[in-house]
Amino acid sequence: IHLKFNYVDEAQINGITIMNGLTDDYGGGIYCQHSSPTLENLTIHNNTAGSGGGIYCGGDSNLSLKNVTINNNVALSIVYSRGGGVKCVSANISLENTTISNNSAEEGGGCFIYHANASLKNVTIDGNIANDGGGIYCRYASQLNFMNVTISNNIADDYGGGIACLFVSNISLINCIMWNNLPQEVFTPNYANGGSSITISYSDIQGGYAGIEINNDDTVYWEEGNIDLDPLFVDGDNGDYHLTEFSPCIDAGDPTSPFDPDGTIADMGAFYYHQDVGINDNELAVTNYQLANYPNPFNPTTTISFSLSAENMENAEIKIFNIKGQLVETLQITNSPNQQIIWNAEKQASGVYFYKLVVDGIAVDTKKMLLLK
Protein backbone atom coordinates (compact mmCIF):
# COMPACT_ATOMS: atom_id res chain seq x y z
CA ILE A 1 0.00 0.00 0.00
CA HIS A 2 1.42 3.39 -1.05
CA LEU A 3 0.35 6.50 0.89
CA LYS A 4 1.97 9.55 -0.70
CA PHE A 5 1.68 13.31 -0.40
CA ASN A 6 -1.01 15.36 1.30
CA TYR A 7 -3.88 13.66 -0.50
CA VAL A 8 -3.96 10.99 2.17
CA ASP A 9 -3.60 13.10 5.31
CA GLU A 10 -6.94 11.85 6.59
CA ALA A 11 -6.62 8.28 5.35
CA GLN A 12 -7.65 5.48 7.69
CA ILE A 13 -6.95 1.81 7.12
CA ASN A 14 -8.76 -0.57 9.45
CA GLY A 15 -9.15 -4.30 9.91
CA ILE A 16 -7.12 -5.85 7.11
CA THR A 17 -4.11 -8.13 6.70
CA ILE A 18 -1.18 -7.02 4.54
CA MET A 19 1.07 -9.93 3.65
CA ASN A 20 3.57 -11.29 1.14
CA GLY A 21 4.53 -7.86 -0.22
CA LEU A 22 7.88 -7.71 -2.02
CA THR A 23 10.05 -4.80 -3.19
CA ASP A 24 13.74 -4.04 -3.57
CA ASP A 25 13.03 -0.51 -2.36
CA TYR A 26 11.20 0.72 0.77
CA GLY A 27 8.10 -0.60 2.49
CA GLY A 28 7.26 -4.21 1.67
CA GLY A 29 3.82 -3.87 3.30
CA ILE A 30 3.15 -0.12 3.57
CA TYR A 31 4.99 2.86 2.09
CA CYS A 32 4.11 6.22 3.68
CA GLN A 33 5.56 9.52 2.41
CA HIS A 34 4.42 13.11 3.19
CA SER A 35 1.20 11.72 4.67
CA SER A 36 -0.55 11.39 8.03
CA PRO A 37 -2.67 8.24 7.96
CA THR A 38 -4.05 6.17 10.83
CA LEU A 39 -3.67 2.39 10.75
CA GLU A 40 -5.84 0.36 13.13
CA ASN A 41 -6.48 -3.33 13.75
CA LEU A 42 -4.03 -4.50 11.09
CA THR A 43 -1.75 -7.48 10.69
CA ILE A 44 1.36 -6.79 8.62
CA HIS A 45 3.41 -9.92 8.10
CA ASN A 46 5.63 -11.92 5.76
CA ASN A 47 6.62 -8.85 3.73
CA THR A 48 10.08 -8.16 2.32
CA ALA A 49 11.80 -4.95 1.24
CA GLY A 50 15.27 -3.51 0.86
CA SER A 51 14.48 -1.44 3.96
CA GLY A 52 11.32 -1.22 6.02
CA GLY A 53 10.21 -4.80 5.49
CA GLY A 54 6.79 -4.21 7.04
CA ILE A 55 6.41 -0.41 6.99
CA TYR A 56 8.38 2.55 5.67
CA CYS A 57 7.51 6.01 6.99
CA GLY A 58 9.33 9.11 5.75
CA GLY A 59 9.19 12.63 4.38
CA ASP A 60 7.62 14.49 7.33
CA SER A 61 4.82 11.96 7.66
CA ASN A 62 2.80 11.59 10.85
CA LEU A 63 1.90 7.92 11.04
CA SER A 64 -0.35 6.52 13.79
CA LEU A 65 -0.67 2.79 14.51
CA LYS A 66 -3.16 1.28 16.98
CA ASN A 67 -3.78 -2.39 17.65
CA VAL A 68 -1.37 -3.48 14.92
CA THR A 69 0.69 -6.67 14.68
CA ILE A 70 3.92 -6.41 12.67
CA ASN A 71 5.62 -9.77 12.45
CA ASN A 72 7.83 -11.99 10.31
CA ASN A 73 8.90 -9.19 7.98
CA VAL A 74 12.38 -8.90 6.50
CA ALA A 75 14.58 -6.04 5.32
CA LEU A 76 16.96 -7.56 2.80
CA SER A 77 19.44 -5.57 0.74
CA ILE A 78 23.00 -5.82 -0.50
CA VAL A 79 23.85 -2.61 1.37
CA TYR A 80 22.30 -1.47 4.67
CA SER A 81 19.05 -3.33 5.08
CA ARG A 82 17.30 -1.39 7.85
CA GLY A 83 14.10 -1.83 9.78
CA GLY A 84 12.78 -5.37 9.45
CA GLY A 85 9.44 -4.38 10.95
CA VAL A 86 9.43 -0.58 10.65
CA LYS A 87 11.74 2.04 9.17
CA CYS A 88 11.02 5.68 10.03
CA VAL A 89 13.11 8.51 8.54
CA SER A 90 12.59 12.25 9.14
CA ALA A 91 9.02 11.65 10.25
CA ASN A 92 6.83 11.13 13.31
CA ILE A 93 5.39 7.78 14.27
CA SER A 94 3.07 6.79 17.12
CA LEU A 95 2.44 3.18 18.14
CA GLU A 96 -0.13 2.04 20.70
CA ASN A 97 -1.22 -1.49 21.68
CA THR A 98 1.06 -2.83 18.98
CA THR A 99 3.28 -5.90 18.69
CA ILE A 100 6.52 -5.95 16.67
CA SER A 101 7.89 -9.48 16.63
CA ASN A 102 10.13 -11.89 14.74
CA ASN A 103 11.33 -9.39 12.14
CA SER A 104 14.89 -9.19 10.84
CA ALA A 105 17.29 -6.71 9.23
CA GLU A 106 20.94 -5.75 9.24
CA GLU A 107 20.18 -2.73 11.46
CA GLY A 108 17.04 -2.51 13.56
CA GLY A 109 15.41 -5.92 13.42
CA GLY A 110 12.19 -4.55 14.90
CA CYS A 111 12.46 -0.81 14.18
CA PHE A 112 14.97 1.54 12.57
CA ILE A 113 14.47 5.19 13.60
CA TYR A 114 16.56 7.84 11.78
CA HIS A 115 16.28 11.56 12.56
CA ALA A 116 12.70 10.94 13.61
CA ASN A 117 10.35 11.07 16.58
CA ALA A 118 8.70 7.93 17.90
CA SER A 119 6.14 7.49 20.68
CA LEU A 120 5.39 3.96 21.91
CA LYS A 121 2.72 3.06 24.46
CA ASN A 122 1.69 -0.46 25.48
CA VAL A 123 3.93 -1.95 22.81
CA THR A 124 5.68 -5.33 22.74
CA ILE A 125 8.95 -5.69 20.82
CA ASP A 126 10.18 -9.26 20.91
CA GLY A 127 12.00 -11.97 19.00
CA ASN A 128 13.56 -9.62 16.45
CA ILE A 129 17.03 -10.22 15.01
CA ALA A 130 19.67 -7.90 13.52
CA ASN A 131 23.40 -7.40 13.32
CA ASP A 132 22.97 -4.16 15.30
CA GLY A 133 19.93 -3.16 17.32
CA GLY A 134 17.91 -6.35 17.54
CA GLY A 135 14.79 -4.65 18.87
CA ILE A 136 15.35 -1.00 17.97
CA TYR A 137 18.11 0.96 16.25
CA CYS A 138 17.94 4.76 16.52
CA ARG A 139 20.37 7.38 15.26
CA TYR A 140 20.91 10.99 14.20
CA ALA A 141 18.99 13.15 16.66
CA SER A 142 16.04 10.81 17.05
CA GLN A 143 13.69 11.19 20.01
CA LEU A 144 11.99 8.05 21.37
CA ASN A 145 9.49 8.00 24.21
CA PHE A 146 8.50 4.62 25.66
CA MET A 147 5.60 4.18 28.08
CA ASN A 148 4.66 0.68 29.26
CA VAL A 149 6.74 -1.07 26.62
CA THR A 150 8.07 -4.63 26.88
CA ILE A 151 11.30 -5.31 24.97
CA SER A 152 12.34 -8.94 25.32
CA ASN A 153 14.13 -11.83 23.61
CA ASN A 154 15.64 -9.72 20.84
CA ILE A 155 19.09 -10.60 19.51
CA ALA A 156 21.88 -8.60 17.86
CA ASP A 157 24.91 -10.37 16.46
CA ASP A 158 27.08 -7.34 17.20
CA TYR A 159 25.56 -4.88 19.69
CA GLY A 160 22.32 -3.59 21.17
CA GLY A 161 20.10 -6.63 21.59
CA GLY A 162 17.26 -4.51 22.95
CA ILE A 163 18.16 -1.00 21.82
CA ALA A 164 21.09 0.52 19.94
CA CYS A 165 21.25 4.30 20.34
CA LEU A 166 23.74 6.63 18.68
CA PHE A 167 24.53 10.03 17.18
CA VAL A 168 22.80 12.44 19.58
CA SER A 169 19.59 10.48 20.00
CA ASN A 170 17.49 10.61 23.16
CA ILE A 171 15.40 7.85 24.71
CA SER A 172 12.98 7.97 27.64
CA LEU A 173 11.66 4.76 29.24
CA ILE A 174 8.89 4.83 31.87
CA ASN A 175 7.10 1.74 33.23
CA CYS A 176 9.01 -0.49 30.81
CA ILE A 177 10.48 -3.98 30.92
CA MET A 178 13.73 -4.88 29.13
CA TRP A 179 14.54 -8.54 29.67
CA ASN A 180 16.62 -11.24 28.02
CA ASN A 181 17.92 -9.17 25.12
CA LEU A 182 21.35 -10.20 23.85
CA PRO A 183 24.14 -9.20 24.02
CA GLN A 184 23.03 -6.08 25.96
CA GLU A 185 19.74 -4.49 26.90
CA VAL A 186 20.91 -1.06 25.67
CA PHE A 187 24.13 -0.12 23.88
CA THR A 188 25.76 2.99 22.43
CA PRO A 189 28.77 2.24 20.18
CA ASN A 190 32.12 3.92 20.70
CA TYR A 191 32.43 5.05 17.09
CA ALA A 192 29.42 7.35 17.39
CA ASN A 193 30.13 10.97 18.26
CA GLY A 194 28.43 10.85 21.64
CA GLY A 195 25.80 13.17 23.00
CA SER A 196 23.00 10.61 23.23
CA SER A 197 21.01 10.27 26.44
CA ILE A 198 18.89 7.52 27.95
CA THR A 199 16.50 8.33 30.80
CA ILE A 200 14.98 5.40 32.68
CA SER A 201 12.48 5.42 35.55
CA TYR A 202 10.13 2.88 37.12
CA SER A 203 11.36 0.16 34.78
CA ASP A 204 12.59 -3.41 35.11
CA ILE A 205 15.99 -3.66 33.38
CA GLN A 206 17.86 -6.95 33.41
CA GLY A 207 21.28 -6.35 34.90
CA GLY A 208 20.16 -3.01 36.31
CA TYR A 209 22.39 -0.07 35.47
CA ALA A 210 25.07 -2.52 34.33
CA GLY A 211 22.70 -3.83 31.65
CA ILE A 212 23.23 -0.57 29.79
CA GLU A 213 26.58 -0.23 28.04
CA ILE A 214 27.44 3.38 27.26
CA ASN A 215 30.42 4.75 25.34
CA ASN A 216 31.95 8.17 24.61
CA ASP A 217 30.01 11.14 25.93
CA ASP A 218 26.63 9.45 26.09
CA THR A 219 24.68 9.71 29.34
CA VAL A 220 22.34 7.49 31.32
CA TYR A 221 19.91 9.13 33.72
CA TRP A 222 19.07 6.29 36.10
CA GLU A 223 16.11 7.70 37.98
CA GLU A 224 13.91 6.40 40.78
CA GLY A 225 11.78 3.27 40.79
CA ASN A 226 13.97 1.00 38.65
CA ILE A 227 14.37 -2.68 39.51
CA ASP A 228 16.33 -5.69 38.27
CA LEU A 229 14.04 -8.63 39.00
CA ASP A 230 12.63 -11.45 36.90
CA PRO A 231 9.31 -10.03 35.62
CA LEU A 232 7.71 -13.49 35.81
CA PHE A 233 5.98 -13.46 32.45
CA VAL A 234 3.29 -16.04 31.80
CA ASP A 235 5.40 -17.62 29.02
CA GLY A 236 8.01 -15.23 27.69
CA ASP A 237 9.79 -17.98 25.76
CA ASN A 238 6.68 -18.36 23.62
CA GLY A 239 5.75 -14.70 23.36
CA ASP A 240 3.25 -14.33 26.22
CA TYR A 241 4.42 -11.27 28.16
CA HIS A 242 1.44 -10.93 30.48
CA LEU A 243 2.44 -10.79 34.14
CA THR A 244 1.78 -13.58 36.62
CA GLU A 245 0.32 -13.02 40.07
CA PHE A 246 3.61 -12.59 41.92
CA SER A 247 5.41 -10.46 39.33
CA PRO A 248 7.48 -7.67 40.90
CA CYS A 249 6.28 -5.42 38.07
CA ILE A 250 2.71 -5.27 39.42
CA ASP A 251 1.93 -1.85 40.95
CA ALA A 252 5.63 -0.96 40.48
CA GLY A 253 5.15 1.71 37.81
CA ASP A 254 5.28 5.46 38.22
CA PRO A 255 2.62 6.29 40.83
CA THR A 256 1.88 9.53 38.96
CA SER A 257 1.04 7.62 35.76
CA PRO A 258 -2.63 7.00 34.94
CA PHE A 259 -3.96 4.10 37.00
CA ASP A 260 -4.48 0.71 35.38
CA PRO A 261 -8.04 -0.14 34.31
CA ASP A 262 -8.56 -2.04 37.58
CA GLY A 263 -7.95 1.17 39.53
CA THR A 264 -4.51 0.19 40.87
CA ILE A 265 -1.10 1.83 40.43
CA ALA A 266 0.35 1.36 36.96
CA ASP A 267 2.25 -1.87 36.34
CA MET A 268 5.47 -2.12 34.36
CA GLY A 269 5.35 -3.57 30.86
CA ALA A 270 2.93 -3.64 27.96
CA PHE A 271 0.23 -5.65 29.76
CA TYR A 272 -1.18 -4.84 33.18
CA TYR A 273 -2.16 -7.57 35.63
CA HIS A 274 -5.84 -7.29 36.53
CA GLN A 275 -6.33 -7.38 40.28
CA ASP A 276 -9.63 -8.15 41.92
CA VAL A 277 -9.94 -5.22 44.30
CA GLY A 278 -13.65 -5.65 44.99
CA ILE A 279 -15.44 -7.44 47.81
CA ASN A 280 -17.33 -10.68 47.62
CA ASP A 281 -19.15 -12.91 50.08
CA ASN A 282 -16.01 -14.86 50.90
CA GLU A 283 -13.78 -11.98 51.95
CA LEU A 284 -13.78 -9.04 54.31
CA ALA A 285 -13.64 -5.43 53.17
CA VAL A 286 -10.12 -4.57 52.05
CA THR A 287 -10.34 -0.85 52.68
CA ASN A 288 -10.74 -1.13 56.48
CA TYR A 289 -7.35 -2.59 57.31
CA GLN A 290 -4.76 0.08 56.35
CA LEU A 291 -2.11 -2.56 55.68
CA ALA A 292 1.33 -1.00 55.10
CA ASN A 293 5.00 -1.38 55.96
CA TYR A 294 7.82 1.07 56.68
CA PRO A 295 10.51 1.46 55.60
CA ASN A 296 10.04 0.08 52.10
CA PRO A 297 12.55 -0.80 50.64
CA PHE A 298 14.15 -2.08 53.86
CA ASN A 299 17.18 -3.93 55.27
CA PRO A 300 16.79 -6.17 57.19
CA THR A 301 13.76 -5.18 59.29
CA THR A 302 10.49 -3.46 58.48
CA THR A 303 7.42 -2.60 60.55
CA ILE A 304 4.10 -3.89 59.22
CA SER A 305 1.09 -1.91 60.41
CA PHE A 306 -2.62 -2.63 60.16
CA SER A 307 -5.97 -1.65 61.62
CA LEU A 308 -8.06 -4.39 63.23
CA SER A 309 -10.81 -4.59 65.78
CA ALA A 310 -9.98 -6.42 69.01
CA GLU A 311 -12.24 -9.27 67.93
CA ASN A 312 -10.53 -9.70 64.56
CA MET A 313 -7.06 -9.45 66.08
CA GLU A 314 -7.60 -12.65 68.05
CA ASN A 315 -7.61 -14.67 64.82
CA ALA A 316 -5.25 -12.68 62.60
CA GLU A 317 -1.81 -13.31 61.16
CA ILE A 318 0.59 -11.99 58.54
CA LYS A 319 1.77 -14.48 55.92
CA ILE A 320 4.89 -13.55 53.96
CA PHE A 321 5.64 -15.02 50.52
CA ASN A 322 8.65 -14.76 48.24
CA ILE A 323 8.42 -13.86 44.58
CA LYS A 324 7.88 -17.53 43.66
CA GLY A 325 4.77 -17.63 45.82
CA GLN A 326 6.42 -19.75 48.51
CA LEU A 327 5.46 -19.08 52.13
CA VAL A 328 8.60 -17.97 54.00
CA GLU A 329 7.16 -16.94 57.37
CA THR A 330 3.93 -16.51 59.32
CA LEU A 331 3.69 -13.75 61.94
CA GLN A 332 1.07 -14.13 64.65
CA ILE A 333 -0.36 -10.73 65.56
CA THR A 334 -2.77 -11.66 68.36
CA ASN A 335 -2.90 -8.74 70.84
CA SER A 336 -0.08 -7.00 68.99
CA PRO A 337 0.55 -3.62 70.65
CA ASN A 338 -0.01 -0.50 68.55
CA GLN A 339 -1.32 -2.75 65.76
CA GLN A 340 2.21 -3.17 64.41
CA ILE A 341 4.59 -6.07 64.03
CA ILE A 342 8.25 -6.16 62.99
CA TRP A 343 9.52 -8.60 60.39
CA ASN A 344 13.22 -9.44 60.50
CA ALA A 345 14.35 -10.66 57.07
CA GLU A 346 17.98 -11.15 58.03
CA LYS A 347 17.93 -14.76 56.80
CA GLN A 348 16.15 -13.94 53.52
CA ALA A 349 17.66 -13.01 50.16
CA SER A 350 17.19 -9.62 48.55
CA GLY A 351 14.10 -9.32 46.43
CA VAL A 352 10.38 -8.68 46.34
CA TYR A 353 8.15 -10.16 49.05
CA PHE A 354 4.39 -10.15 49.45
CA TYR A 355 2.64 -9.98 52.80
CA LYS A 356 -0.98 -10.97 53.32
CA LEU A 357 -3.20 -9.99 56.20
CA VAL A 358 -5.25 -13.08 57.05
CA VAL A 359 -8.29 -12.87 59.35
CA ASP A 360 -10.21 -16.03 60.28
CA GLY A 361 -8.40 -17.85 57.49
CA ILE A 362 -9.38 -15.29 54.84
CA ALA A 363 -6.77 -13.11 53.09
CA VAL A 364 -8.25 -9.62 53.34
CA ASP A 365 -5.38 -7.58 51.90
CA THR A 366 -2.02 -8.08 50.19
CA LYS A 367 0.88 -5.66 49.82
CA LYS A 368 4.37 -5.79 48.37
CA MET A 369 7.72 -4.91 49.94
CA LEU A 370 11.31 -4.86 48.71
CA LEU A 371 14.29 -6.20 50.67
CA LEU A 372 17.56 -4.62 49.53
CA LYS A 373 20.77 -5.87 51.16
Stockholm file with secondary structure:
# STOCKHOLM 1.0

chainA/1-373         IHLKFNYVDEAQINGITIMNGLTDDYGGGIYCQHSSPTLENLTIHNNTAGSGGGIYCGGDSNLSLKNVTINNNVALSIVYSRGGGVKCVSANISLENTTISNNSAEEGGGCFIYHANASLKNVTIDGNIANDGGGIYCRYASQLNFMNVTISNNIADDYGGGIACLFVSNISLINCIMWNNLPQEVFTPNYANGGSSITISYSDIQGGYAGIEINNDDTVYWEEGNIDLDPLFVDGDNGDYHLTEFSPCIDAGDPTSPFDPDGTIADMGAFYYHQDVGINDNELAVTNYQLANYPNPFNPTTTISFSLSAENMENAEIKIFNIKGQLVETLQITNSPNQQIIWNAEKQASGVYFYKLVVDGIAVDTKKMLLLK
#=GR chainA/1-373 SS CEEESGGGTTCEEESCEEESCBCSSBCSSEEEESCCCEEESCEEESCEESBCSSEEEESSCEEEEESCEEESCEECCSSCCBCSSEEEESSEEEEEEEEEESCEEEECSSEEEESCEEEEEEEEEESCEEEECSSEEEESSCEEEEEEEEEESCEEEEECSSEEEESSCEEEEESCEEESCBSCSEECCTTSCCCCEEEEESCEETTGGGGEECCTTCEEEECTTCBCSCCCEEEGGGTEEEECTTCTTTTCSCTTSCCCTTSSCCCSSSSCCCCCCSCCTTSCCGGGSCCEEESSSBSSEEEEECCCCHHHHTTEEEEEEETTSCEEEEEECTTCGGGEEEEECTTSCSEEEEEEEEETTEEEEEEEEEECC
#=GC SS_cons         CEEESGGGTTCEEESCEEESCBCSSBCSSEEEESCCCEEESCEEESCEESBCSSEEEESSCEEEEESCEEESCEECCSSCCBCSSEEEESSEEEEEEEEEESCEEEECSSEEEESCEEEEEEEEEESCEEEECSSEEEESSCEEEEEEEEEESCEEEEECSSEEEESSCEEEEESCEEESCBSCSEECCTTSCCCCEEEEESCEETTGGGGEECCTTCEEEECTTCBCSCCCEEEGGGTEEEECTTCTTTTCSCTTSCCCTTSSCCCSSSSCCCCCCSCCTTSCCGGGSCCEEESSSBSSEEEEECCCCHHHHTTEEEEEEETTSCEEEEEECTTCGGGEEEEECTTSCSEEEEEEEEETTEEEEEEEEEECC
//
